[in-house]
Every structure is written in C-alpha cells, then in structure tokens.
Amino acid sequence: MPEKKIWYEILSRKQTGYKFLRQHPIGSYIPDFYCRELKLIIEIDGDSHSVQEDYDIVRTSYFETRGLSVCRFTNRDVLSNIDGIKEYLHNEISKATPSIPL
C-alpha cells in the first residue's frame, strides 16, 4: 500500500525529525499526512484520481488559504520512485523548517 510505504520509508519522526499525523482532520477534510509544525500536507492520489480532480482543487485551495503547503503524489509515484519522492520531500521539509531568530 503506497500510504504505508511513504509513512515507514520517509515520514517517520526518525527520518524527518518532525511528527507527521496520518488521517488528521483539518476542517471537513482529512489529508493523508499532516505536519502541524511545518504546515505541510502530503496527499497520495489513488488510481481514480482523475475522477476527483475538481474536488482535489477545492480541497487544496482550502488548505492553502489556511497557510498550509500541499505536496501530491500518485500511488504509482510512491511505488516506482520512492527515492525521488524522498529527495523531493527532504527539500520541501528543508524549505518549510521554521527558522530560529538570532
């Protein structure tokens, strides 16, 4: 299952240093993964994603208007390119990491 793969191979606190929550409600939506500290949502789109495209646009807009960033990947991406996703998310986490004032 792609969600379990990304959870265990990339998003554990041991891997990222941050706590990602699975299926944590935000308003009336439930993203696949959410890190409150980074204001980052990660969504894994299933094989029927093209059917839900309009819904996903509204959902992403809802998150973004609340100051959250959204990263989307397909099941196929997770299963065939986990190293590429790991590198991409590492960069996104680095950009989203709160800076400490001097």
C-alpha positions as CSV (number, residue, x, y, z in Angstrom):
1,M,0.0,0.0,0.0
2,P,1.5,3.4,-1.1
3,E,0.5,5.3,2.1
4,K,2.2,2.7,4.3
5,K,5.3,2.7,2.2
6,I,5.7,6.5,2.3
7,W,4.9,6.5,6.0
8,Y,7.5,4.0,7.0
9,E,10.2,4.9,4.5
10,I,10.0,8.7,4.5
11,L,7.7,10.3,7.1
12,S,8.7,8.7,10.4
13,R,10.0,11.1,13.0
14,K,13.2,9.2,12.9
15,Q,13.6,10.1,9.2
16,T,12.4,13.7,9.2
17,G,12.8,14.9,12.8
18,Y,9.1,16.0,12.7
19,K,5.8,14.5,13.7
20,F,3.6,13.7,10.8
21,L,0.0,12.7,11.6
22,R,-2.0,10.2,9.5
23,Q,-5.6,11.0,8.6
24,H,-5.8,14.0,10.9
25,P,-8.9,16.1,10.2
26,I,-8.5,19.7,9.2
27,G,-11.9,21.3,8.9
28,S,-14.1,19.0,7.0
29,Y,-11.1,17.4,5.1
30,I,-8.8,14.5,6.1
31,P,-5.4,14.7,4.4
32,D,-3.3,11.6,4.2
33,F,-0.4,13.1,6.2
34,Y,-0.1,16.4,8.1
35,C,2.8,18.0,10.0
36,R,1.5,20.9,12.1
37,E,5.0,22.2,12.8
38,L,5.9,22.5,9.1
39,K,2.4,23.4,8.0
40,L,2.8,20.7,5.4
41,I,0.3,18.3,3.9
42,I,1.1,15.2,1.8
43,E,-1.5,13.6,-0.3
44,I,-1.3,10.3,-2.1
45,D,-3.7,10.1,-5.0
46,G,-5.2,6.8,-5.9
47,D,-5.7,5.3,-9.3
48,S,-9.2,7.0,-9.7
49,H,-7.6,10.4,-9.1
50,S,-8.7,11.9,-12.4
51,V,-12.3,11.5,-11.4
52,Q,-11.7,13.6,-8.2
53,E,-9.7,16.4,-9.8
54,D,-12.2,19.2,-9.2
55,Y,-12.7,18.0,-5.6
56,D,-8.9,18.0,-5.1
57,I,-8.6,21.5,-6.4
58,V,-11.2,22.8,-3.9
59,R,-9.6,20.8,-1.1
60,T,-6.0,22.0,-1.9
61,S,-7.3,25.6,-2.0
62,Y,-8.9,25.2,1.4
63,F,-5.6,24.0,2.9
64,E,-3.6,26.8,1.1
65,T,-5.9,29.6,2.3
66,R,-5.0,28.4,5.9
67,G,-1.3,28.7,5.2
68,L,-0.6,25.1,4.6
69,S,1.5,23.7,1.7
70,V,0.3,20.6,-0.2
71,C,2.5,18.0,-1.9
72,R,0.8,15.5,-4.1
73,F,2.0,12.1,-5.4
74,T,0.3,9.3,-7.2
75,N,0.2,5.7,-6.0
76,R,2.4,4.8,-9.0
77,D,5.0,7.5,-8.0
78,V,5.3,6.1,-4.5
79,L,5.6,2.5,-5.7
80,S,8.1,3.2,-8.5
81,N,10.1,6.2,-7.4
82,I,10.3,6.3,-3.6
83,D,13.9,7.7,-3.8
84,G,12.8,10.6,-5.9
85,I,9.9,11.3,-3.5
86,K,12.2,11.1,-0.6
87,E,14.6,13.7,-2.1
88,Y,11.7,16.0,-3.1
89,L,10.2,15.8,0.4
90,H,13.6,16.3,2.0
91,N,13.9,19.6,0.0
92,E,10.3,20.6,0.9
93,I,10.9,19.9,4.6
94,S,14.1,22.0,4.5
95,K,12.2,24.9,2.9
96,A,9.4,24.6,5.4
97,T,11.6,24.3,8.5
98,P,10.9,27.2,10.8
99,S,14.0,29.4,11.2
100,I,15.2,30.3,14.7
101,P,15.7,34.0,15.2
102,L,19.2,35.1,16.2
